[in-house]
Amino acid sequence: MKSEGEFKIYLSDHDATIELGSVIGKFVALGMLIHLAGELGTGKTTLVKGIVAGMGGVPVDVSSPTFTIVNTYETPKGILLHADMYRMGQCPLIDDTGLLDAVEKKSAAVVIEWADRISTQIERPDIIIKLMHTLVEGKHARTAIISVGKPLIDKIRQPLLQFAIPHGAK
């Protein structure tokens, strides 16, 4: 059974993924930690484009930080640090990235792709989003499972329900 702060969402295309990110971005605050998980090509960086847009930033500037490890985006709501741990493995030097410090000091919001690769080194995130490939009526789509921490549930529930899959749907 789903918890009260968990939402299952079908994303039919690239634009729907950006739209979901934009809704989430409106609720992002400095000091927040968001984990993204999912196979290659499930739209993690596309979702971050939407988050940046929701924070009032310029989504066209968003790119995958696979090789840079951390990209920084300035938005009217503050700095968003976008990290990719795909190549980091179980790196013991996560503290050297400055990500945890930014969350603790509330100097930036942090989104970490492939956070499951370093999950033992970081605290419980405010939002966890798992993206998966799926087929809907024979067409490629994505499913997002979003888990939201207690402080955000009441604020973000209604906006996410516009995307949520009704009970009984598969």
C-alpha contacts under 8 A as a table, 3 or more apart, distances in Angstrom:
res1	aa1	res2	aa2	distance
2	K	5	G	7.94
2	K	6	E	5.98
2	K	7	F	7.74
3	S	6	E	5.35
4	E	153	I	7.88
5	G	146	I	7.94
5	G	147	S	5.61
5	G	148	V	4.98
5	G	149	G	6.66
5	G	150	K	7.15
5	G	153	I	5.71
5	G	157	R	7.68
6	E	145	I	6.99
6	E	146	I	5.46
6	E	147	S	4.38
6	E	148	V	6.25
7	F	144	A	7.90
7	F	145	I	5.72
7	F	146	I	5.07
7	F	147	S	6.55
7	F	160	L	7.42
7	F	161	L	7.76
7	F	164	A	6.01
7	F	165	I	7.81
8	K	143	T	7.02
8	K	144	A	5.78
8	K	145	I	4.63
8	K	146	I	6.44
8	K	164	A	5.57
8	K	165	I	5.84
9	I	143	T	5.55
9	I	144	A	5.04
9	I	145	I	6.40
9	I	146	I	7.94
9	I	163	F	5.61
9	I	164	A	4.76
9	I	165	I	5.56
10	Y	141	A	7.18
10	Y	142	R	5.83
10	Y	143	T	4.50
10	Y	144	A	6.34
10	Y	163	F	7.20
10	Y	164	A	7.45
10	Y	165	I	7.01
11	L	14	H	7.80
11	L	16	A	5.39
11	L	17	T	5.88
11	L	141	A	5.86
11	L	142	R	5.00
11	L	143	T	5.92
11	L	144	A	7.29
12	S	16	A	6.18
12	S	17	T	7.91
12	S	136	V	7.87
12	S	140	H	7.50
12	S	141	A	4.75
12	S	142	R	6.46
13	D	16	A	5.38
13	D	17	T	6.50
13	D	140	H	7.96
13	D	141	A	5.96
13	D	142	R	7.48
14	H	17	T	5.17
14	H	18	I	6.42
14	H	43	G	7.64
14	H	46	T	7.18
15	D	18	I	5.09
15	D	19	E	6.09
16	A	19	E	4.93
16	A	20	L	6.15
17	T	20	L	5.22
17	T	21	G	6.27
17	T	43	G	7.09
17	T	46	T	6.55
17	T	47	L	5.52
17	T	50	G	7.29
18	I	21	G	5.01
18	I	22	S	6.10
18	I	46	T	6.04
18	I	47	L	5.27
18	I	48	V	7.66
18	I	49	K	6.27
18	I	50	G	4.14
18	I	51	I	7.56
19	E	22	S	4.99
19	E	23	V	6.36
19	E	50	G	5.99
20	L	23	V	5.19
20	L	24	I	6.38
20	L	47	L	7.13
20	L	50	G	6.80
20	L	160	L	7.91
20	L	163	F	7.81
21	G	24	I	5.08
21	G	25	G	5.95
21	G	47	L	4.81
21	G	48	V	6.25
21	G	49	K	7.00
21	G	50	G	3.94
21	G	51	I	4.36
21	G	52	V	7.84
21	G	53	A	7.87
21	G	54	G	6.99
22	S	25	G	4.91
22	S	26	K	6.47
22	S	49	K	7.88
22	S	50	G	4.20
22	S	51	I	4.71
22	S	52	V	7.06
22	S	53	A	5.55
22	S	54	G	3.92
22	S	55	M	7.46
23	V	26	K	5.53
23	V	27	F	7.40
23	V	50	G	7.74
23	V	51	I	7.31
23	V	54	G	6.07
23	V	159	P	6.82
23	V	160	L	7.55
24	I	27	F	5.55
24	I	28	V	6.64
24	I	51	I	6.06
24	I	54	G	6.86
24	I	156	I	7.66
25	G	28	V	5.03
25	G	50	G	6.95
25	G	51	I	4.01
25	G	52	V	6.30
25	G	53	A	6.96
25	G	54	G	4.08
25	G	55	M	5.03
26	K	51	I	7.53
26	K	54	G	4.74
26	K	55	M	5.52
27	F	155	K	7.80
27	F	156	I	7.13
28	V	32	M	6.60
28	V	55	M	7.10
28	V	109	A	7.05
29	A	32	M	5.76
29	A	77	K	7.22
29	A	78	G	7.94
29	A	108	A	7.90
29	A	109	A	6.14
30	L	77	K	7.85
30	L	78	G	6.74
30	L	79	I	7.50
30	L	103	V	7.32
30	L	106	K	4.98
30	L	107	S	5.96
30	L	108	A	4.68
30	L	109	A	4.49
31	G	102	A	6.62
31	G	103	V	4.13
31	G	104	E	6.36
31	G	105	K	6.80
31	G	106	K	3.76
31	G	107	S	6.39
31	G	108	A	5.65
31	G	109	A	5.03
31	G	110	V	7.31
32	M	103	V	6.19
32	M	106	K	7.56
32	M	108	A	7.64
32	M	109	A	4.88
32	M	110	V	6.19
32	M	125	P	7.42
32	M	126	D	6.13
33	L	103	V	6.65
33	L	109	A	6.22
33	L	110	V	4.94
33	L	111	V	6.03
33	L	112	I	7.80
33	L	125	P	4.88
33	L	126	D	5.45
33	L	127	I	6.83
34	I	110	V	6.17
34	I	111	V	4.67
34	I	112	I	6.27
34	I	125	P	5.52
34	I	126	D	5.91
34	I	127	I	4.82
34	I	128	I	5.82
34	I	129	I	7.67
35	H	111	V	5.95
35	H	112	I	5.06
35	H	113	E	6.26
35	H	114	W	7.46
35	H	115	A	5.58
35	H	125	P	6.41
35	H	127	I	6.37
35	H	128	I	4.75
35	H	129	I	6.19
36	L	44	K	6.51
36	L	111	V	7.19
36	L	112	I	5.93
36	L	113	E	4.67
36	L	114	W	6.04
36	L	115	A	6.34
36	L	128	I	6.06
36	L	129	I	4.94
36	L	130	K	5.87
36	L	131	L	7.61
37	A	44	K	7.47
37	A	113	E	6.12
37	A	114	W	5.18
37	A	115	A	6.58
37	A	116	D	6.82
37	A	128	I	7.83
37	A	129	I	6.26
37	A	130	K	4.61
37	A	131	L	6.21
38	G	42	T	6.15
38	G	44	K	7.38
38	G	114	W	7.27
38	G	130	K	5.50
38	G	131	L	4.81
38	G	132	M	5.79
39	E	42	T	5.86
39	E	131	L	7.49
39	E	132	M	6.77
39	E	133	H	7.94
40	L	43	G	8.00
41	G	44	K	7.56
42	T	131	L	5.77
42	T	132	M	5.82
42	T	133	H	5.98
42	T	142	R	6.68
43	G	46	T	4.90
43	G	47	L	5.99
43	G	131	L	7.14
44	K	47	L	5.15
44	K	48	V	6.46
44	K	113	E	6.76
44	K	131	L	7.23
45	T	48	V	4.94
45	T	49	K	6.39
45	T	62	V	7.59
45	T	63	S	6.77
45	T	64	S	5.85
45	T	113	E	7.97
46	T	49	K	5.08
46	T	50	G	6.70
47	L	50	G	5.15
47	L	51	I	6.36
48	V	51	I	4.81
48	V	52	V	6.13
48	V	62	V	7.35
48	V	82	H	7.76
48	V	111	V	7.74
49	K	52	V	5.24
49	K	53	A	6.29
49	K	59	P	4.66
49	K	60	V	7.24
49	K	62	V	5.66
50	G	53	A	4.94
50	G	54	G	6.08
50	G	59	P	6.62
51	I	54	G	5.00
51	I	55	M	6.25
52	V	55	M	5.07
52	V	56	G	6.46
52	V	57	G	5.05
52	V	58	V	6.57
52	V	59	P	5.68
52	V	62	V	7.87
52	V	73	Y	7.57
52	V	75	T	7.11
52	V	80	L	7.57
53	A	56	G	5.01
53	A	57	G	4.94
53	A	58	V	5.93
53	A	59	P	5.39
54	G	57	G	7.22
55	M	75	T	6.05
55	M	76	P	6.70
55	M	77	K	5.74
56	G	75	T	5.69
56	G	76	P	5.72
56	G	77	K	7.02
57	G	73	Y	7.56
57	G	74	E	6.72
57	G	75	T	4.40
57	G	76	P	6.62
58	V	61	D	5.93
58	V	62	V	7.73
58	V	75	T	7.65
59	P	62	V	5.42
61	D	73	Y	7.88
62	V	73	Y	7.64
63	S	71	N	7.92
64	S	67	F	7.98
64	S	71	N	7.98
64	S	84	D	7.48
65	P	68	T	4.97
65	P	69	I	4.95
65	P	70	V	5.51
65	P	71	N	5.76
65	P	82	H	7.06
65	P	83	A	6.03
65	P	84	D	5.52
66	T	69	I	5.50
66	T	83	A	7.87
66	T	84	D	5.38
66	T	85	M	7.40
66	T	86	Y	6.75
66	T	87	R	7.06
67	F	87	R	7.87
68	T	71	N	6.87
69	I	83	A	5.44
69	I	84	D	5.27
69	I	85	M	6.74
70	V	81	L	6.51
70	V	82	H	5.50
70	V	83	A	4.26
70	V	84	D	6.57
70	V	97	T	7.58
71	N	81	L	5.88
71	N	82	H	5.12
71	N	83	A	6.37
72	T	79	I	6.86
72	T	80	L	5.93
72	T	81	L	4.77
72	T	82	H	6.27
73	Y	79	I	5.74
73	Y	80	L	5.19
73	Y	81	L	6.47
73	Y	82	H	7.75
74	E	78	G	6.00
74	E	79	I	4.63
74	E	80	L	6.41
75	T	78	G	5.12
75	T	79	I	5.94
75	T	80	L	7.36
78	G	107	S	7.96
78	G	108	A	6.44
78	G	109	A	7.72
79	I	107	S	7.32
79	I	108	A	4.81
79	I	109	A	6.36
80	L	108	A	5.53
80	L	109	A	4.82
80	L	110	V	5.74
80	L	111	V	7.38
81	L	99	L	7.40
81	L	108	A	6.60
81	L	109	A	6.19
81	L	110	V	4.76
81	L	111	V	6.23
82	H	110	V	6.05
82	H	111	V	4.93
82	H	112	I	6.01
82	H	113	E	7.71
83	A	110	V	7.57
83	A	111	V	6.19
83	A	112	I	4.69
83	A	113	E	6.01
84	D	87	R	7.64
84	D	112	I	5.75
84	D	113	E	4.63
84	D	114	W	6.15
84	D	115	A	7.73
85	M	88	M	4.89
85	M	89	G	6.86
85	M	112	I	7.10
85	M	113	E	6.13
85	M	114	W	5.22
85	M	115	A	6.29
85	M	117	R	6.58
85	M	118	I	7.36
86	Y	89	G	6.61
86	Y	113	E	7.39
86	Y	114	W	5.56
86	Y	117	R	7.20
88	M	91	C	5.43
88	M	117	R	7.55
89	G	117	R	5.64
89	G	118	I	7.07
90	Q	117	R	5.89
90	Q	118	I	5.51
91	C	94	I	6.26
91	C	118	I	7.10
92	P	95	D	7.91
93	L	96	D	5.34
93	L	97	T	7.45
94	I	97	T	5.55
94	I	98	G	7.69
94	I	99	L	7.63
94	I	100	L	7.93
94	I	118	I	7.86
94	I	121	Q	7.42
95	D	98	G	5.81
95	D	99	L	6.95
95	D	100	L	6.37
95	D	101	D	7.53
97	T	100	L	7.84
98	G	101	D	5.20
98	G	102	A	6.16
99	L	102	A	5.18
99	L	103	V	6.48
99	L	110	V	6.70
100	L	103	V	5.18
100	L	104	E	6.17
100	L	122	I	7.32
101	D	104	E	5.07
101	D	105	K	5.99
102	A	105	K	5.28
102	A	106	K	5.62
102	A	107	S	5.02
102	A	108	A	5.34
102	A	109	A	7.28
102	A	110	V	7.58
103	V	106	K	4.96
103	V	107	S	6.72
103	V	108	A	6.38
103	V	109	A	6.52
103	V	110	V	6.84
104	E	107	S	7.93
106	K	109	A	7.21
112	I	115	A	5.45
114	W	117	R	5.86
114	W	118	I	7.92
115	A	118	I	5.50
115	A	119	S	5.77
116	D	119	S	4.83
118	I	121	Q	5.57
118	I	122	I	6.96
119	S	122	I	5.55
119	S	123	E	7.73
120	T	123	E	8.00
125	P	128	I	6.56
125	P	149	G	7.62
126	D	148	V	6.12
126	D	149	G	5.07
126	D	152	L	7.73
127	I	146	I	7.02
127	I	147	S	5.67
127	I	148	V	4.67
127	I	149	G	6.19
128	I	145	I	8.00
128	I	146	I	5.71
128	I	147	S	5.11
128	I	148	V	6.65
129	I	144	A	6.45
129	I	145	I	5.67
129	I	146	I	4.52
129	I	147	S	6.48
130	K	144	A	5.52
130	K	145	I	5.15
130	K	146	I	6.53
131	L	142	R	6.52
131	L	143	T	5.70
131	L	144	A	4.53
131	L	145	I	6.60
132	M	142	R	5.42
132	M	143	T	5.17
132	M	144	A	6.43
133	H	140	H	7.22
133	H	141	A	6.16
133	H	142	R	4.71
133	H	143	T	6.47
134	T	140	H	6.10
134	T	141	A	5.23
134	T	142	R	5.18
134	T	143	T	6.31
135	L	138	G	5.49
135	L	139	K	5.25
135	L	140	H	4.84
135	L	141	A	5.57
135	L	142	R	7.60
136	V	139	K	5.24
136	V	140	H	6.57
136	V	141	A	6.36
148	V	152	L	6.40
148	V	153	I	6.06
149	G	152	L	5.80
149	G	153	I	6.39
150	K	153	I	5.28
150	K	154	D	7.90
151	P	154	D	7.43
152	L	155	K	5.34
152	L	156	I	5.99
153	I	156	I	5.53
153	I	157	R	5.58
154	D	157	R	5.60
154	D	158	Q	7.90
155	K	158	Q	7.39
156	I	159	P	5.65
156	I	160	L	6.22
157	R	160	L	5.36
157	R	161	L	6.12
158	Q	161	L	5.11
158	Q	162	Q	7.05
159	P	162	Q	5.85
159	P	163	F	7.89
160	L	163	F	5.55
160	L	164	A	6.33
161	L	164	A	4.74
165	I	169	A	6.35
166	P	169	A	5.72
